[in-house]
Each structure stands twice: as C-alpha cells, then as structure tokens.
Amino acid sequence: MVAKKYKLEVIAEGDGHKDYREIETEDKRKITSVSPNPASTTSQVEYLIAPSDNAYIVVTNSVTGVNHNFMINNQTNTVNIPPHYLTVGAYIVNLIIDGNIIDTKHLIKQ
C-alpha cells in the first residue's frame, strides 16, 4: 500500500490566521489474496476497492508478456481466473484502477 502525504491549510474565520498541518493517508485498495498459489485449476483473486472505482485485473505471463484482462464487478470482491487462460509458468497479477497499477501479486501456474 502506498501512503500519501497532504499539506492542509486552515484559515481561522475570526482573524484570518493561517495554520498548516501535514497528514498522511494510506490507500486501502489492494489485492488481498491470489489462491490457490501455486495453481493447477481456477485461481481466485480477492481485492478491496471503492464502489466508485473503475478497476480491472491484468494477469501477465512473466516470460512471454501475454496478458489477459478481467473486469471487476464493484459489487463483489473476487475475480476467477479460469485455467484455460494460463499455461504453466509464472504470472504477475495487477490491480488497475483508473489506469494506475495499485497493487501487484505473483501467481504460479503448475
């Protein structure tokens, strides 16, 4: 997870005095698990996202670079990766939200 820092400016209504404070937030959107791993059948990717996120999962073969996109349903927290999408090998599983990689996990297909 990526922590982000923000600088807040607070202006007093009474005298207009300005004060500044730095806060840090943590992005809770992530891939919570990829299982089974290693996989020989269907794999399941579990994730946390906000209901308004425009998100999908990308599974990429580490050697060939061939990838498959799986659309995320904002009403659930899982995506199933059918076995016919994956040949034996190593894969990178990315959670993409609004065009940005938010989290990455590894998957081995046996």
DOFI-176220 format. One record per residue: residue number from 0; residue in three letters; x, y, z of N, C-alpha, C in turn. Coordinates in steps of 0.001 Angstrom, whole numbers. Layout:
N
 seq type    n.px    n.py    n.pz   ca.px   ca.py   ca.pz    c.px    c.py    c.pz
 NUM  ALA       X       Y       Z       X       Y       Z       X       Y       Z
...
//
This chain:
110
 seq type    n.px    n.py    n.pz   ca.px   ca.py   ca.pz    c.px    c.py    c.pz
   0  MET     832   -1175       0       0       0       0     876    1237       0
   1  VAL     364    2254    -635    1109    3486    -754     523    4530     182
   2  ALA    1386    5081    1019     956    6171    1890    1143    7476    1128
   3  LYS     183    8373    1243     267    9667     577     246   10752    1632
   4  LYS    1065   11801    1416    1121   12921    2342     430   14123    1703
   5  TYR    -306   14836    2545   -1003   16041    2110    -698   17161    3091
   6  LYS    -618   18377    2578    -434   19542    3425   -1762   20293    3436
   7  LEU   -2331   20475    4634   -3595   21171    4795   -3354   22596    5256
   8  GLU   -4126   23510    4693   -4089   24897    5129   -5410   25195    5822
   9  VAL   -5332   25671    7044   -6526   26017    7812   -6485   27517    8065
  10  ILE   -7601   28196    7729   -7676   29644    7918   -8751   29934    8967
  11  ALA   -8360   30622   10033   -9296   30965   11105  -10301   31998   10602
  12  GLU  -11569   31777   10904  -12610   32701   10471  -12496   34049   11180
  13  GLY  -12113   34024   12455  -12082   35259   13246  -11036   36259   12793
  14  ASP   -9787   35817   12694   -8715   36764   12385   -7963   36444   11093
  15  GLY   -8351   35402   10390   -7698   35059    9127   -6331   34399    9290
  16  HIS   -5988   34026   10535   -4694   33371   10778   -4641   32040   10034
  17  LYS   -3507   31801    9354   -3317   30549    8620   -2437   29609    9429
  18  ASP   -2808   28345    9390   -2007   27309   10031   -1904   26146    9049
  19  TYR    -801   25415    9116    -566   24309    8185    -314   23037    8966
  20  ARG    -798   21946    8424    -587   20653    9050    -397   19618    7944
  21  GLU     560   18724    8134     778   17646    7178     108   16389    7709
  22  ILE    -680   15730    6837   -1318   14478    7227    -895   13391    6245
  23  GLU    -993   12162    6686    -641   11026    5854   -1829   10084    5788
  24  THR   -2153    9653    4571   -3247    8705    4385   -2695    7434    3770
  25  GLU   -3418    6362    3933   -2998    5079    3387   -4076    4585    2430
  26  ASP   -3647    4181    1228   -4583    3667     233   -4917    2229     607
  27  LYS   -6170    1975     926   -6595     644    1364   -6997    -262     205
  28  ARG   -6999     267   -1010   -7339    -551   -2178   -6153   -1472   -2467
  29  LYS   -6431   -2767   -2605   -5332   -3713   -2799   -5856   -5078   -3225
  30  ILE   -4923   -5941   -3631   -5200   -7363   -3836   -4976   -8012   -2477
  31  THR   -6018   -8634   -1941   -5870   -9243    -616   -5319  -10657    -697
  32  SER   -5614  -11383   -1815   -5044  -12726   -1965   -5207  -13223   -3393
  33  VAL   -4331  -14150   -3754   -4417  -14909   -5003   -4304  -16365   -4577
  34  SER   -5381  -17124   -4795   -5355  -18509   -4321   -6136  -19425   -5266
  35  PRO   -5785  -20684   -5338   -4583  -21256   -4733   -3344  -20750   -5466
  36  ASN   -2240  -20781   -4799    -985  -20334   -5392     156  -21134   -4784
  37  PRO     759  -22045   -5540     620  -22300   -6972    -739  -22917   -7312
  38  ALA   -1159  -22671   -8553   -2476  -23116   -9009   -2360  -24181  -10084
  39  SER   -3298  -25111  -10068   -3384  -26091  -11154   -4759  -26013  -11810
  40  THR   -5688  -25338  -11143   -7037  -25145  -11675   -7354  -23648  -11638
  41  THR   -8606  -23320  -11492   -9024  -21922  -11426   -8372  -21218  -10241
  42  SER   -7898  -20000  -10479   -7372  -19165   -9396   -8386  -18083   -9085
  43  GLN   -8388  -17665   -7852   -9299  -16614   -7429   -8485  -15445   -6894
  44  VAL   -8772  -14252   -7416   -8116  -13029   -6956   -9130  -12275   -6105
  45  GLU   -8772  -12033   -4856   -9612  -11242   -3961   -9005   -9853   -3830
  46  TYR   -9848   -8825   -3748   -9363   -7452   -3757  -10273   -6558   -2920
  47  LEU   -9748   -5392   -2590  -10515   -4332   -1934  -10467   -3102   -2827
  48  ILE  -11641   -2590   -3204  -11725   -1358   -3980  -12918    -552   -3488
  49  ALA  -12977     703   -3885  -14128    1547   -3563  -15240    1269   -4575
  50  PRO  -16493    1417   -4182  -17606    1153   -5098  -17563    1990   -6379
  51  SER  -16961    3159   -6317  -16919    4039   -7492  -15687    3833   -8372
  52  ASP  -14771    2931   -7989  -13536    2722   -8757  -13815    2092  -10118
  53  ASN  -13102    2567  -11124  -13093    1969  -12453  -11879    1046  -12464
  54  ALA  -12094    -255  -12215  -10978   -1155  -11958  -11062   -2446  -12756
  55  TYR   -9885   -3072  -12947   -9810   -4388  -13557   -8521   -5071  -13120
  56  ILE   -8467   -6377  -13344   -7287   -7190  -13021   -6589   -7547  -14328
  57  VAL   -5262   -7428  -14359   -4459   -7855  -15504   -3536   -8970  -15029
  58  VAL   -3580  -10109  -15728   -2702  -11239  -15423   -1740  -11373  -16593
  59  THR    -429  -11222  -16321     588  -11197  -17367    1593  -12318  -17158
  60  ASN    1866  -13088  -18220    2895  -14122  -18178    4248  -13434  -18062
  61  SER    5044  -13813  -17063    6329  -13165  -16800    7351  -13365  -17909
  62  VAL    7235  -14432  -18693    8205  -14722  -19749    7752  -14172  -21101
  63  THR    6512  -14482  -21480    6045  -14115  -22820    5434  -12715  -22888
  64  GLY    4999  -12194  -21768    4347  -10887  -21760    2892  -10924  -22180
  65  VAL    2377  -12110  -22508     976  -12244  -22884     113  -11946  -21655
  66  ASN    -901  -11096  -21847   -1734  -10763  -20691   -3206  -10914  -21009
  67  HIS   -3982  -11040  -19939   -5440  -11156  -20010   -6028  -10179  -19005
  68  ASN   -7055   -9448  -19434   -7749   -8502  -18561   -9040   -9130  -18053
  69  PHE   -9332   -8893  -16795  -10554   -9397  -16174  -11260   -8222  -15508
  70  MET  -12454   -7918  -15981  -13226   -6805  -15434  -13668   -7120  -14004
  71  ILE  -13691   -6098  -13198  -14078   -6227  -11801  -15521   -5770  -11643
  72  ASN  -16272   -6545  -10893  -17627   -6175  -10514  -17520   -5482   -9163
  73  ASN  -17925   -4221   -9101  -17797   -3457   -7855  -18683   -3982   -6731
  74  GLN  -19582   -4911   -7041  -20474   -5460   -6025  -19874   -6686   -5327
  75  THR  -18799   -7220   -5868  -18146   -8385   -5258  -16702   -8021   -4934
  76  ASN  -15967   -8941   -4377  -14554   -8685   -4086  -13661   -9790   -4640
  77  THR  -14154  -10521   -5654  -13347  -11599   -6230  -13491  -11653   -7748
  78  VAL  -12439  -12145   -8381  -12434  -12463   -9809  -11851  -13853   -9948
  79  ASN  -12512  -14708  -10725  -11988  -16042  -11001  -11208  -16029  -12305
  80  ILE  -10021  -16637  -12276   -9175  -16767  -13462   -9289  -18215  -13915
  81  PRO  -10039  -18483  -15009  -10196  -19864  -15478   -8852  -20451  -15934
  82  PRO   -8672  -21764  -15755   -7381  -22381  -16057   -6975  -22289  -17532
  83  HIS   -7926  -22198  -18453   -7554  -22158  -19868   -6883  -20841  -20267
  84  TYR   -6909  -19825  -19417   -6209  -18570  -19686   -4723  -18653  -19366
  85  LEU   -4336  -19647  -18555   -2962  -19710  -18064   -2275  -21004  -18467
  86  THR   -1107  -20876  -19101    -259  -22036  -19336     678  -22167  -18138
  87  VAL    1417  -23251  -18063    2352  -23453  -16956    3380  -22326  -16964
  88  GLY    3597  -21729  -15803    4580  -20647  -15715    4292  -19681  -14591
  89  ALA    5031  -18572  -14620    4915  -17534  -13603    4139  -16345  -14176
  90  TYR    3316  -15739  -13340    2469  -14637  -13760    2535  -13490  -12760
  91  ILE    2271  -12296  -13268    2134  -11113  -12437     666  -10710  -12492
  92  VAL      67  -10506  -11328   -1339  -10102  -11230   -1365   -8653  -10754
  93  ASN   -1927   -7754  -11584   -2005   -6341  -11243   -3447   -5908  -11040
  94  LEU   -3659   -5087  -10031   -4931   -4403   -9828   -4773   -3014  -10428
  95  ILE   -5576   -2713  -11448   -5513   -1430  -12144   -6764    -632  -11786
  96  ILE   -6568     591  -11334   -7682    1482  -11034   -7414    2822  -11706
  97  ASP   -8362    3242  -12530   -8242    4499  -13270   -6910    4595  -14019
  98  GLY   -6488    3468  -14602   -5272    3438  -15413   -3977    3330  -14638
  99  ASN   -4033    3225  -13307   -2829    3144  -12481   -2729    1779  -11808
 100  ILE   -1505    1242  -11750   -1275      -2  -11021   -1309     321   -9533
 101  ILE   -2271    -275   -8827   -2452     -15   -7404   -1749   -1073   -6556
 102  ASP   -1778   -2337   -7019   -1159   -3415   -6260    -757   -4526   -7223
 103  THR     232   -5311   -6818     771   -6401   -7638    1017   -7624   -6771
 104  LYS     662   -8794   -7291     966  -10068   -6640    1512  -11014   -7709
 105  HIS    2117  -12100   -7264    2643  -13131   -8177    1777  -14370   -8106
 106  LEU    1706  -15080   -9234     926  -16322   -9332    1762  -17333  -10113
 107  ILE    1805  -18552   -9624    2473  -19649  -10308    1396  -20617  -10791
 108  LYS    1447  -20982  -12077     531  -21992  -12638    1323  -23274  -12855
 109  GLN     843  -24374  -12277    1536  -25672  -12406     910  -26493  -13501
//
